[in-house]
């Protein structure tokens, strides 16, 4: 029995060496053996908890990397489907990529564009809004929201969104498109007024 502390110390040193090699599962077994041989030794218990934390972190990192790889593969599948105009299949692939990596603006933007192509405008609008949240300095997503709002006949909101895009990034193409929208809206209002006057 008097040799057990020395044996426990051996397992402790073995555990430390294995931990440095990042062989955390083997290190855990070594520290657990040391704790069994030296019951009531608090440092062993402390190291066991520390190793368990490292094991959990390692497992989480592996899981995240696997999710990233799977999401990247799904995004490529979506691109392939989009290239062949198989938009419904592309939508499924992009949606799954976004589920795995919800903070990836590239995947989210691809999903939003696919919603728009399929004329699912409300879904496209909310998805582009999320992309804008992820990339607050990119005016492109404001411009996309403005175009979808226009398609939804939410004209004033579309104009306001384009004005926001221009304030963020005063591109000439934005200004031209805003002017086109303002002109079209004015023509619509004029046409409506003439129609109403006709019945007076």
C-alpha positions, 0 to 999 in steps of 0.5 A: 500500500505504501507504494501506491503514492509513487505509482500514483505519481507515475500515472500523474506524470504520464497524464501530464505528458499525454496532455502536452501531446493533446492525447486528452482521452489517454491523459484522462485515464492516467489521471483517473488511475492516479486518483484511484491510487491516491484517494483524497488527492485534490490536485488529481481531481482538479486535473481530471476536470481540466482534462474533461474541459479540454476534451469537450472543447476538442469535440466542439472544435471537431464538430464545428469543422465538420459543419463548415466542411459540410456547409461548404460542400452543400454551397457548391452543390447549390451553385451547381444546381443554380448553373443548370437552373435547377433552382428548387434543388439549389434552394434546398442545398443553400438552406441546409448550408445556412442551417449549418453556418447561419452567420456565413453571409455568402451562403445567406446571400445565395439563398436570398438570390434563389428565393428571388429567382423563385419569386418568393419575394417575402423570403428573399426580403427577410433573408437579404435583411439578415445578410445586411445585418451580417455585413452592415458596411455593404450597400449591395444588400440594401439595393437588393432589398429595395428592388424586392420591395419595388416588385412587392409594390411597396414603392415608398419603402423601396425608395427609402431603402435606395436612399439608405444605400446611397447614403452608405455608398453614393454610387451613380448606378444607385442614383440612376435607379432611384431616379427611374423609380421616382419617375415611374412612381410619378407616372403611375400617380399621374395615370391614376389621377387621369383615370379618376378624373375621367369618371368625374 
